[in-house]
């Protein structure tokens, strides 16, 4: 039978314990017995010596050796006596019990003590002996020596030890037997408990254990059985819950798989290393990946660079959503929206980025609809400029006629009539101001429509952001200076130069500063520019009212405004920030806002640092024209041909020019204008661009091809900002100012008239663009470099601005044309 571990351990412990006890008892017993027998043998030796000494005095005196011999032989028979011998007073041995002779060591021993003497000696043949010496009559009659056998003491001690060990041996095995019985009674239940616990660990909760004792083991067995019963109940419940959860999870996964597989949008999940984790059929169809196994492979091998760049932006783990338009392999357009997959570490509360989710939607149809809408808005905005010219023009004519002709002849003291005349003047003023506000709205709508349709001529050139910030600050000086707001500029030293459209970037800065001033009553505005990796971060921060979280989500949407929409009529068109967003995104940047209500706002945008994408070539006119060659032999007033398909605008221009004493003929389209010009040879032509049958640009080209009409100056009057490209001698953008038109015509006809408003030419004074300007603006020509244009305008310049065609492509002509008090004239190349 195999011994249990408990019994083995107990047996070993018992063996060691009994060994220690046995040895200890043997040593103590042996030492005690040895000392006791030694003392007993010494006492016995003394008694023998004393008996002989007291009995042999007379015999020793008589020197009767035979009697002494017989007497000592009797004592020799006593247990433990090794020898007895008697010496005379001289030390000579008289009698002894040695056989056959006295040992040499004793013959030469002359120990004559006066009292008992005890010593231990080692005699050959006897071993260790206790020698006891007793003087007879103080040594006068001799000495008695008794030797007690010490070896016999050692023998008795070993015999006692052997008997003791025998007793201990039987006691040991008796205890082993008892231990076996006791341990067996303990270990057998423990073995049963162990086996039962093993079954429980193997999830056999139906097993049972037969232990009925009332001791601790019995209590433990009962507790374990109760625990097994409870575990059985719990596990059964858990198994049911797991089964239900598994079923629900499978249903959910199936549901999610069905949703993902049937998503109209493409779904792409990428881990942090750039490996594809999940796709859906819609994505495979969009990118032509049907039948390809892309799971676990790098995203760059299957998708466009735009998708890879989008993932690179997202994997920075910022809580931001990025979007980008991408071109699909089948030339369709899609919009990709990416967001990071983040996990919060419970230990140190840090955010771990696990990857990214990208949704791709086919927006080809939406893009086409949006383009149609944009084209519609653009067309409508262009077409609105023509009637707006008539509305503003006729309103000004009516006001002028009333003031100069009607009201002077209506001298009356009647209060009602005077009030009516005042109201008429005020109403006409309202018509003009509202017309100008509507013109500004049209310009903004046209601006964003052109950006969305991709019809903006972007000027790609080096841009110094420090100069842009300084000029923007000076341009908006009247806004923030009048409100006593502090303007601060913070620009890094050695800021890299970027390549982009300087005027458009400045448009963003002016818009952001204007918004900051609008919502800041006091405090400061800070404009900063700092280099960051491969981009420049520009910020405009204010201490104004701030923007709520809900409003921050929509401020970059078109026609959405915040702030004073709650307290009054919104200011502006709601297109400023969307236009800024379009401009920034064109420069491979992004724009966003950080703001809290009552704490101010910070608008940030980035501009990529890099080389120019392409050189911009200025568009020149179709032909070179000599504007001085007007026929001089015409009699009467100069004849002017007005070509415009809009009857109201034709009438407006005719009235203005007729009031100035010119003869007027009009044409409704390009063909009619060319025919009339060839027949009647007018001294000047005003030409609209968008006309039926033949547009204005083609009409100008036809006129330039005919020798008889080649010399006639042509002023392009159009709602299109591209009027300078049509080949005319000058270009005015609708809605036009009648006074600027008259001044321009005077200059083109070289009439000896003096303009009442100043002129300013973009360029250098030592290189004038045309000599005609000395006639148009005698003694009043101011020259201005393009970078200082807006500074001059903000400083109060009002008058005619002449822009050479070669630099007109670098300016925002729409913005200039809608600046109050400034009339724009494009001068073609000479």
Secondary structure by P-SEA (a helix, b strand, c coil): ccccaaaaaaaaaaaaaaaaaaaaaaaaaaaaaaaaaaaaaaaaaaaaaaaaaaacaaaaaacaaaaaaaaaaaaaacccccbbbbbccccccccccccccccccccccccccccbbbbbbbcccccccbbbbbbccccccbbbbbbbbaaaaaaaaaaaaaaaaaaaaaaaaaaaaaaaaaaaacaaaaaaaaaaaaaaaacccccccccccccaaaaaaaaaaaaaaaaaaaaaaaaaaaaaaaaaaaaaaaaaaaaaaaccbbbbbbccccccccccaaaaaaacccccccccccccccccaaaaaaaaaaaccccbbbbbbbbccccbbbbbbbbbbcccccccbbbbbccbbbbbbbaaaaaaaaaaaaaaaaaaaaaaaaaaaaaaaaaaaaaaaaacccccccccccaaaaaaaaaaaaaaaaaaaaaaaaaaaaaaaaaaaaaaacccccccccccaaaaaaaaaaaaaaaaaaabbbbbbbbbcccccccccaaaaaaaaaaaaaaaaaaccccbbbbbbbbcccbbbbbbbbccccccaaaaacccccccccccccccccccccaaaaaaaaaaaaacccccccccccbbbbbbbbbbbccccbbbbbbbcccccccccccccccccbbbbbbcccaaaaaaaaaaaaaabbbbbbbccaaaaaaaaaaccccbbbbbcccccccaaaaaaaaaaccccccbbbbbbccccccccccccbbbcccccaaaaaaaaaaaacccccccbbbbbccccccccccccccccccbbbbbcccaaaaaaaaccccbbbbbcccccccaaaaaaacccbbbbbbccc
